[in-house]
Amino acid sequence: MKKHFLSVFVMVVLAMGSSQTLTAQKVYVNLRPHASIVVRTPAPSRNHVWVGDEWSVRDGKYENVPQHWETPPANRRHWAPGQWRKENGRGNYWVKGHWY
């Protein structure tokens, strides 16, 4: 019983630790970067959804993720676009878009 409890305890601690490291770090900027202008092409199919401006962090800097058509994952139909948020005293940070 003690071995079982110990293994479950270790798994819970590891899961909590990995979830902490997987959460996105906020990178703050004073000036929000601007995305390039993209002409939206026709959708490849009726199932595709347009994913607009997105940003990712690489080496502590925001990089634009090109706008594109994407097929929604199973059981998801809508794309909630990402957005810039302002945190007083720190600056602006990006909240990624997601499927719902």
N, CA, C and O atoms as CSV, one atom per row, in Angstrom:
chain,resi,resn,atom,element,x,y,z
A,1,MET,N,N,0.828,-1.198,0.000
A,1,MET,CA,C,0.000,0.000,0.000
A,1,MET,C,C,0.864,1.249,0.000
A,1,MET,O,O,0.574,2.211,-0.712
A,2,LYS,N,N,1.952,1.236,0.818
A,2,LYS,CA,C,2.832,2.400,0.872
A,2,LYS,C,C,3.497,2.642,-0.478
A,2,LYS,O,O,3.647,3.789,-0.899
A,3,LYS,N,N,3.901,1.558,-1.165
A,3,LYS,CA,C,4.526,1.706,-2.478
A,3,LYS,C,C,3.543,2.340,-3.456
A,3,LYS,O,O,3.905,3.233,-4.222
A,4,HIS,N,N,2.312,1.876,-3.427
A,4,HIS,CA,C,1.293,2.419,-4.316
A,4,HIS,C,C,1.055,3.897,-4.022
A,4,HIS,O,O,1.004,4.709,-4.946
A,5,PHE,N,N,0.912,4.251,-2.763
A,5,PHE,CA,C,0.709,5.637,-2.372
A,5,PHE,C,C,1.884,6.502,-2.807
A,5,PHE,O,O,1.691,7.598,-3.332
A,6,LEU,N,N,3.102,6.011,-2.590
A,6,LEU,CA,C,4.289,6.764,-2.954
A,6,LEU,C,C,4.353,6.990,-4.459
A,6,LEU,O,O,4.675,8.093,-4.900
A,7,SER,N,N,4.051,5.964,-5.258
A,7,SER,CA,C,4.108,6.130,-6.714
A,7,SER,C,C,3.042,7.118,-7.196
A,7,SER,O,O,3.306,7.921,-8.091
A,8,VAL,N,N,1.859,7.067,-6.622
A,8,VAL,CA,C,0.811,8.027,-6.986
A,8,VAL,C,C,1.232,9.435,-6.578
A,8,VAL,O,O,1.041,10.381,-7.342
A,9,PHE,N,N,1.797,9.585,-5.396
A,9,PHE,CA,C,2.254,10.883,-4.928
A,9,PHE,C,C,3.319,11.461,-5.861
A,9,PHE,O,O,3.266,12.640,-6.212
A,10,VAL,N,N,4.270,10.643,-6.255
A,10,VAL,CA,C,5.331,11.097,-7.166
A,10,VAL,C,C,4.742,11.509,-8.507
A,10,VAL,O,O,5.151,12.521,-9.075
A,11,MET,N,N,3.782,10.736,-9.022
A,11,MET,CA,C,3.155,11.084,-10.299
A,11,MET,C,C,2.414,12.411,-10.214
A,11,MET,O,O,2.476,13.214,-11.145
A,12,VAL,N,N,1.717,12.650,-9.110
A,12,VAL,CA,C,0.993,13.915,-8.938
A,12,VAL,C,C,1.966,15.077,-8.880
A,12,VAL,O,O,1.737,16.108,-9.512
A,13,VAL,N,N,3.037,14.928,-8.137
A,13,VAL,CA,C,4.035,16.004,-8.026
A,13,VAL,C,C,4.660,16.284,-9.381
A,13,VAL,O,O,4.829,17.444,-9.757
A,14,LEU,N,N,5.007,15.239,-10.118
A,14,LEU,CA,C,5.586,15.435,-11.448
A,14,LEU,C,C,4.601,16.110,-12.398
A,14,LEU,O,O,4.986,16.979,-13.180
A,15,ALA,N,N,3.334,15.715,-12.331
A,15,ALA,CA,C,2.317,16.328,-13.189
A,15,ALA,C,C,2.151,17.807,-12.857
A,15,ALA,O,O,2.021,18.637,-13.757
A,16,MET,N,N,2.155,18.131,-11.586
A,16,MET,CA,C,2.023,19.534,-11.187
A,16,MET,C,C,3.239,20.332,-11.660
A,16,MET,O,O,3.096,21.459,-12.133
A,17,GLY,N,N,4.396,19.769,-11.537
A,17,GLY,CA,C,5.604,20.464,-11.962
A,17,GLY,C,C,5.647,20.669,-13.458
A,17,GLY,O,O,6.047,21.734,-13.929
A,18,SER,N,N,5.235,19.650,-14.221
A,18,SER,CA,C,5.257,19.789,-15.677
A,18,SER,C,C,4.199,20.771,-16.144
A,18,SER,O,O,4.416,21.480,-17.127
A,19,SER,N,N,3.051,20.834,-15.463
A,19,SER,CA,C,2.036,21.797,-15.872
A,19,SER,C,C,2.510,23.221,-15.610
A,19,SER,O,O,2.143,24.141,-16.341
A,20,GLN,N,N,3.303,23.403,-14.596
A,20,GLN,CA,C,3.853,24.731,-14.326
A,20,GLN,C,C,4.829,25.144,-15.417
A,20,GLN,O,O,4.847,26.307,-15.818
A,21,THR,N,N,5.639,24.211,-15.902
A,21,THR,CA,C,6.624,24.563,-16.913
A,21,THR,C,C,5.994,24.685,-18.289
A,21,THR,O,O,6.551,25.358,-19.157
A,22,LEU,N,N,4.833,24.046,-18.517
A,22,LEU,CA,C,4.197,24.117,-19.816
A,22,LEU,C,C,3.370,25.380,-20.001
A,22,LEU,O,O,3.046,25.735,-21.135
A,23,THR,N,N,3.024,26.061,-18.931
A,23,THR,CA,C,2.252,27.285,-19.080
A,23,THR,C,C,3.130,28.336,-19.730
A,23,THR,O,O,4.319,28.456,-19.435
A,24,ALA,N,N,2.520,29.084,-20.612
A,24,ALA,CA,C,3.272,30.077,-21.369
A,24,ALA,C,C,3.759,31.206,-20.457
A,24,ALA,O,O,3.030,31.709,-19.601
A,25,GLN,N,N,4.981,31.569,-20.671
A,25,GLN,CA,C,5.537,32.703,-19.952
A,25,GLN,C,C,5.055,33.975,-20.638
A,25,GLN,O,O,5.017,34.042,-21.866
A,26,LYS,N,N,4.697,34.958,-19.872
A,26,LYS,CA,C,4.303,36.241,-20.454
A,26,LYS,C,C,5.558,37.014,-20.816
A,26,LYS,O,O,6.456,37.187,-19.993
A,27,VAL,N,N,5.609,37.475,-22.055
A,27,VAL,CA,C,6.684,38.349,-22.493
A,27,VAL,C,C,6.042,39.710,-22.727
A,27,VAL,O,O,5.126,39.841,-23.539
A,28,TYR,N,N,6.520,40.705,-22.023
A,28,TYR,CA,C,5.927,42.040,-22.080
A,28,TYR,C,C,6.665,42.929,-23.074
A,28,TYR,O,O,7.891,42.886,-23.182
A,29,VAL,N,N,5.887,43.738,-23.801
A,29,VAL,CA,C,6.456,44.731,-24.710
A,29,VAL,C,C,5.739,46.045,-24.481
A,29,VAL,O,O,4.568,46.064,-24.100
A,30,ASN,N,N,6.444,47.152,-24.714
A,30,ASN,CA,C,5.807,48.461,-24.602
A,30,ASN,C,C,5.036,48.799,-25.869
A,30,ASN,O,O,3.943,49.362,-25.805
A,31,LEU,N,N,5.604,48.456,-27.019
A,31,LEU,CA,C,4.932,48.672,-28.299
A,31,LEU,C,C,4.568,47.326,-28.897
A,31,LEU,O,O,5.415,46.442,-29.027
A,32,ARG,N,N,3.312,47.177,-29.256
A,32,ARG,CA,C,2.859,45.932,-29.860
A,32,ARG,C,C,3.408,45.830,-31.282
A,32,ARG,O,O,3.362,46.808,-32.027
A,33,PRO,N,N,3.926,44.667,-31.670
A,33,PRO,CA,C,4.399,44.524,-33.049
A,33,PRO,C,C,3.217,44.497,-34.017
A,33,PRO,O,O,2.090,44.189,-33.630
A,34,HIS,N,N,3.490,44.821,-35.267
A,34,HIS,CA,C,2.441,44.823,-36.288
A,34,HIS,C,C,2.640,43.652,-37.226
A,34,HIS,O,O,3.759,43.349,-37.640
A,35,ALA,N,N,1.543,43.002,-37.553
A,35,ALA,CA,C,1.593,41.873,-38.486
A,35,ALA,C,C,1.695,42.395,-39.910
A,35,ALA,O,O,1.321,43.532,-40.200
A,36,SER,N,N,2.199,41.560,-40.779
A,36,SER,CA,C,2.264,41.935,-42.189
A,36,SER,C,C,0.858,41.870,-42.787
A,36,SER,O,O,-0.032,41.205,-42.254
A,37,ILE,N,N,0.683,42.568,-43.894
A,37,ILE,CA,C,-0.615,42.569,-44.570
A,37,ILE,C,C,-0.707,41.303,-45.411
A,37,ILE,O,O,0.195,40.982,-46.184
A,38,VAL,N,N,-1.816,40.592,-45.243
A,38,VAL,CA,C,-2.014,39.331,-45.949
A,38,VAL,C,C,-3.339,39.394,-46.686
A,38,VAL,O,O,-4.340,39.864,-46.147
A,39,VAL,N,N,-3.337,38.921,-47.916
A,39,VAL,CA,C,-4.572,38.819,-48.683
A,39,VAL,C,C,-5.138,37.433,-48.434
A,39,VAL,O,O,-4.473,36.424,-48.669
A,40,ARG,N,N,-6.369,37.397,-47.957
A,40,ARG,CA,C,-6.994,36.107,-47.657
A,40,ARG,C,C,-7.373,35.414,-48.960
A,40,ARG,O,O,-8.136,35.951,-49.763
A,41,THR,N,N,-6.843,34.241,-49.154
A,41,THR,CA,C,-7.157,33.440,-50.335
A,41,THR,C,C,-8.472,32.713,-50.112
A,41,THR,O,O,-8.951,32.630,-48.981
A,42,PRO,N,N,-9.064,32.183,-51.184
A,42,PRO,CA,C,-10.290,31.398,-50.982
A,42,PRO,C,C,-10.006,30.174,-50.109
A,42,PRO,O,O,-8.915,29.604,-50.155
A,43,ALA,N,N,-10.990,29.785,-49.326
A,43,ALA,CA,C,-10.843,28.616,-48.445
A,43,ALA,C,C,-10.642,27.357,-49.280
A,43,ALA,O,O,-11.310,27.176,-50.298
A,44,PRO,N,N,-9.721,26.482,-48.856
A,44,PRO,CA,C,-9.514,25.225,-49.574
A,44,PRO,C,C,-10.744,24.321,-49.559
A,44,PRO,O,O,-10.946,23.529,-50.479
A,45,SER,N,N,-11.567,24.440,-48.512
A,45,SER,CA,C,-12.803,23.660,-48.427
A,45,SER,C,C,-13.766,24.378,-47.494
A,45,SER,O,O,-13.401,25.352,-46.836
A,46,ARG,N,N,-15.003,23.886,-47.444
A,46,ARG,CA,C,-15.993,24.470,-46.536
A,46,ARG,C,C,-15.639,24.220,-45.084
A,46,ARG,O,O,-16.140,24.915,-44.200
A,47,ASN,N,N,-14.788,23.245,-44.819
A,47,ASN,CA,C,-14.423,22.884,-43.454
A,47,ASN,C,C,-13.309,23.752,-42.873
A,47,ASN,O,O,-13.106,23.757,-41.659
A,48,HIS,N,N,-12.595,24.474,-43.707
A,48,HIS,CA,C,-11.453,25.262,-43.243
A,48,HIS,C,C,-11.901,26.551,-42.562
A,48,HIS,O,O,-12.924,27.138,-42.915
A,49,VAL,N,N,-11.106,26.976,-41.573
A,49,VAL,CA,C,-11.362,28.206,-40.816
A,49,VAL,C,C,-10.121,29.092,-40.937
A,49,VAL,O,O,-8.992,28.607,-40.864
A,50,TRP,N,N,-10.342,30.386,-41.121
A,50,TRP,CA,C,-9.240,31.333,-41.233
A,50,TRP,C,C,-8.657,31.636,-39.850
A,50,TRP,O,O,-9.377,32.021,-38.928
A,51,VAL,N,N,-7.359,31.458,-39.728
A,51,VAL,CA,C,-6.644,31.778,-38.491
A,51,VAL,C,C,-5.827,33.036,-38.789
A,51,VAL,O,O,-4.843,32.994,-39.528
A,52,GLY,N,N,-6.251,34.139,-38.207
A,52,GLY,CA,C,-5.626,35.429,-38.481
A,52,GLY,C,C,-4.378,35.676,-37.660
A,52,GLY,O,O,-3.651,34.743,-37.320
A,53,ASP,N,N,-4.134,36.932,-37.346
A,53,ASP,CA,C,-2.926,37.329,-36.620
A,53,ASP,C,C,-2.681,36.467,-35.396
A,53,ASP,O,O,-3.553,36.320,-34.540
A,54,GLU,N,N,-1.501,35.908,-35.322
A,54,GLU,CA,C,-1.048,35.163,-34.157
A,54,GLU,C,C,0.413,35.500,-33.935
A,54,GLU,O,O,1.125,35.886,-34.863
A,55,TRP,N,N,0.844,35.353,-32.716
A,55,TRP,CA,C,2.232,35.641,-32.351
A,55,TRP,C,C,2.765,34.519,-31.480
A,55,TRP,O,O,2.033,33.944,-30.674
A,56,SER,N,N,4.031,34.215,-31.643
A,56,SER,CA,C,4.690,33.250,-30.767
A,56,SER,C,C,5.970,33.896,-30.259
A,56,SER,O,O,6.484,34.846,-30.850
A,57,VAL,N,N,6.468,33.368,-29.163
A,57,VAL,CA,C,7.686,33.923,-28.565
A,57,VAL,C,C,8.859,33.020,-28.908
A,57,VAL,O,O,8.807,31.807,-28.709
A,58,ARG,N,N,9.902,33.624,-29.419
A,58,ARG,CA,C,11.149,32.910,-29.703
A,58,ARG,C,C,12.294,33.791,-29.231
A,58,ARG,O,O,12.414,34.951,-29.628
A,59,ASP,N,N,13.130,33.221,-28.378
A,59,ASP,CA,C,14.281,33.949,-27.825
A,59,ASP,C,C,13.859,35.264,-27.164
A,59,ASP,O,O,14.555,36.274,-27.263
A,60,GLY,N,N,12.706,35.232,-26.487
A,60,GLY,CA,C,12.251,36.402,-25.747
A,60,GLY,C,C,11.646,37.498,-26.598
A,60,GLY,O,O,11.396,38.593,-26.096
A,61,LYS,N,N,11.399,37.229,-27.896
A,61,LYS,CA,C,10.823,38.228,-28.800
A,61,LYS,C,C,9.609,37.640,-29.495
A,61,LYS,O,O,9.535,36.433,-29.729
A,62,TYR,N,N,8.653,38.508,-29.824
A,62,TYR,CA,C,7.467,38.050,-30.538
A,62,TYR,C,C,7.769,37.924,-32.021
A,62,TYR,O,O,8.386,38.797,-32.632
A,63,GLU,N,N,7.308,36.793,-32.588
A,63,GLU,CA,C,7.397,36.558,-34.026
A,63,GLU,C,C,5.997,36.334,-34.557
A,63,GLU,O,O,5.181,35.652,-33.937
A,64,ASN,N,N,5.730,36.922,-35.719
A,64,ASN,CA,C,4.424,36.768,-36.331
A,64,ASN,C,C,4.274,35.369,-36.904
A,64,ASN,O,O,5.162,34.873,-37.598
A,65,VAL,N,N,3.135,34.730,-36.607
A,65,VAL,CA,C,2.794,33.439,-37.203
A,65,VAL,C,C,1.926,33.775,-38.410
A,65,VAL,O,O,0.880,34.407,-38.258
A,66,PRO,N,N,2.341,33.365,-39.601
A,66,PRO,CA,C,1.578,33.743,-40.799
A,66,PRO,C,C,0.112,33.328,-40.719
A,66,PRO,O,O,-0.221,32.256,-40.215
A,67,GLN,N,N,-0.751,34.200,-41.227
A,67,GLN,CA,C,-2.181,33.913,-41.280
A,67,GLN,C,C,-2.395,32.780,-42.272
A,67,GLN,O,O,-1.688,32.671,-43.273
A,68,HIS,N,N,-3.395,31.928,-41.976
A,68,HIS,CA,C,-3.571,30.758,-42.822
A,68,HIS,C,C,-4.943,30.120,-42.605
A,68,HIS,O,O,-5.655,30.435,-41.651
A,69,TRP,N,N,-5.288,29.221,-43.517
A,69,TRP,CA,C,-6.482,28.404,-43.375
A,69,TRP,C,C,-6.111,27.149,-42.608
A,69,TRP,O,O,-5.027,26.599,-42.799
A,70,GLU,N,N,-7.001,26.695,-41.747
A,70,GLU,CA,C,-6.721,25.501,-40.956
A,70,GLU,C,C,-8.000,24.689,-40.802
A,70,GLU,O,O,-9.097,25.244,-40.728
A,71,THR,N,N,-7.848,23.384,-40.757
A,71,THR,CA,C,-8.978,22.496,-40.493
A,71,THR,C,C,-9.116,22.356,-38.986
A,71,THR,O,O,-8.143,22.008,-38.316
A,72,PRO,N,N,-10.292,22.617,-38.434
A,72,PRO,CA,C,-10.462,22.504,-36.984
A,72,PRO,C,C,-10.199,21.097,-36.481
A,72,PRO,O,O,-10.469,20.124,-37.185
A,73,PRO,N,N,-9.669,20.981,-35.263
A,73,PRO,CA,C,-9.508,19.661,-34.669
A,73,PRO,C,C,-10.871,19.018,-34.409
A,73,PRO,O,O,-11.897,19.699,-34.407
A,74,ALA,N,N,-10.873,17.717,-34.192
A,74,ALA,CA,C,-12.124,17.001,-33.922
A,74,ALA,C,C,-12.871,17.641,-32.757
A,74,ALA,O,O,-12.265,18.027,-31.756
A,75,ASN,N,N,-14.180,17.749,-32.894
A,75,ASN,CA,C,-15.073,18.286,-31.854
A,75,ASN,C,C,-14.852,19.764,-31.568
A,75,ASN,O,O,-15.310,20.262,-30.539
A,76,ARG,N,N,-14.171,20.468,-32.441
A,76,ARG,CA,C,-13.977,21.922,-32.292
A,76,ARG,C,C,-14.392,22.560,-33.613
A,76,ARG,O,O,-14.065,22.046,-34.682
A,77,ARG,N,N,-15.101,23.658,-33.541
A,77,ARG,CA,C,-15.570,24.279,-34.775
A,77,ARG,C,C,-15.186,25.742,-34.896
A,77,ARG,O,O,-15.149,26.288,-35.998
A,78,HIS,N,N,-14.904,26.368,-33.787
A,78,HIS,CA,C,-14.706,27.810,-33.818
A,78,HIS,C,C,-13.299,28.182,-33.366
A,78,HIS,O,O,-12.716,27.530,-32.500
A,79,TRP,N,N,-12.775,29.222,-33.959
A,79,TRP,CA,C,-11.461,29.750,-33.608
A,79,TRP,C,C,-11.667,31.044,-32.821
A,79,TRP,O,O,-12.313,31.973,-33.306
A,80,ALA,N,N,-11.125,31.103,-31.623
A,80,ALA,CA,C,-11.138,32.336,-30.831
A,80,ALA,C,C,-9.794,33.009,-31.081
A,80,ALA,O,O,-8.764,32.488,-30.653
A,81,PRO,N,N,-9.776,34.156,-31.763
A,81,PRO,CA,C,-8.502,34.786,-32.098
A,81,PRO,C,C,-7.748,35.241,-30.859
A,81,PRO,O,O,-8.337,35.563,-29.827
A,82,GLY,N,N,-6.427,35.258,-30.993
A,82,GLY,CA,C,-5.593,35.765,-29.912
A,82,GLY,C,C,-5.786,37.263,-29.756
A,82,GLY,O,O,-6.399,37.917,-30.599
A,83,GLN,N,N,-5.255,37.793,-28.666
A,83,GLN,CA,C,-5.422,39.228,-28.431
A,83,GLN,C,C,-4.309,39.759,-27.540
A,83,GLN,O,O,-3.729,39.036,-26.730
A,84,TRP,N,N,-4.036,41.032,-27.716
A,84,TRP,CA,C,-3.080,41.707,-26.855
A,84,TRP,C,C,-3.795,42.160,-25.595
A,84,TRP,O,O,-4.926,42.641,-25.651
A,85,ARG,N,N,-3.136,42.007,-24.472
A,85,ARG,CA,C,-3.663,42.502,-23.193
A,85,ARG,C,C,-2.615,43.386,-22.555
A,85,ARG,O,O,-1.411,43.198,-22.731
A,86,LYS,N,N,-3.102,44.338,-21.822
A,86,LYS,CA,C,-2.201,45.273,-21.153
A,86,LYS,C,C,-2.234,44.996,-19.654
A,86,LYS,O,O,-3.300,44.835,-19.059
A,87,GLU,N,N,-1.062,44.946,-19.066
A,87,GLU,CA,C,-0.948,44.780,-17.624
A,87,GLU,C,C,-0.269,46.035,-17.090
A,87,GLU,O,O,0.878,46.332,-17.426
A,88,ASN,N,N,-0.991,46.754,-16.262
A,88,ASN,CA,C,-0.474,48.025,-15.757
A,88,ASN,C,C,0.897,47.864,-15.125
A,88,ASN,O,O,1.126,46.963,-14.319
A,89,GLY,N,N,1.796,48.745,-15.501
A,89,GLY,CA,C,3.130,48.756,-14.937
A,89,GLY,C,C,4.085,47.770,-15.582
A,89,GLY,O,O,5.284,47.808,-15.308
A,90,ARG,N,N,3.576,46.882,-16.440
A,90,ARG,CA,C,4.457,45.875,-17.056
A,90,ARG,C,C,4.491,46.001,-18.565
A,90,ARG,O,O,5.545,45.814,-19.172
A,91,GLY,N,N,3.369,46.310,-19.182
A,91,GLY,CA,C,3.315,46.416,-20.633
A,91,GLY,C,C,2.249,45.520,-21.232
A,91,GLY,O,O,1.293,45.130,-20.561
A,92,ASN,N,N,2.428,45.199,-22.506
A,92,ASN,CA,C,1.487,44.384,-23.266
A,92,ASN,C,C,2.027,42.972,-23.432
A,92,ASN,O,O,3.236,42.766,-23.540
A,93,TYR,N,N,1.113,41.998,-23.451
A,93,TYR,CA,C,1.501,40.615,-23.705
A,93,TYR,C,C,0.423,39.955,-24.557
A,93,TYR,O,O,-0.734,40.375,-24.550
A,94,TRP,N,N,0.816,38.918,-25.290
A,94,TRP,CA,C,-0.079,38.227,-26.211
A,94,TRP,C,C,-0.732,37.027,-25.543
A,94,TRP,O,O,-0.069,36.237,-24.871
A,95,VAL,N,N,-2.044,36.901,-25.735
A,95,VAL,CA,C,-2.799,35.727,-25.307
A,95,VAL,C,C,-3.146,34.961,-26.571
A,95,VAL,O,O,-3.860,35.478,-27.430
A,96,LYS,N,N,-2.652,33.735,-26.700
A,96,LYS,CA,C,-2.813,32.952,-27.931
A,96,LYS,C,C,-4.273,32.626,-28.221
A,96,LYS,O,O,-5.092,32.482,-27.314
A,97,GLY,N,N,-4.573,32.514,-29.517
A,97,GLY,CA,C,-5.879,32.060,-29.950
A,97,GLY,C,C,-6.027,30.564,-29.666
A,97,GLY,O,O,-5.044,29.864,-29.424
A,98,HIS,N,N,-7.269,30.092,-29.702
A,98,HIS,CA,C,-7.513,28.673,-29.411
A,98,HIS,C,C,-8.825,28.218,-30.060
A,98,HIS,O,O,-9.688,29.023,-30.410
A,99,TRP,N,N,-8.931,26.925,-30.201
A,99,TRP,CA,C,-10.157,26.316,-30.732
A,99,TRP,C,C,-11.124,26.040,-29.584
A,99,TRP,O,O,-10.711,25.694,-28.477
A,100,TYR,N,N,-12.415,26.197,-29.865
A,100,TYR,CA,C,-13.439,25.822,-28.871
A,100,TYR,C,C,-14.625,25.217,-29.566
A,100,TYR,O,O,-15.596,24.835,-28.912
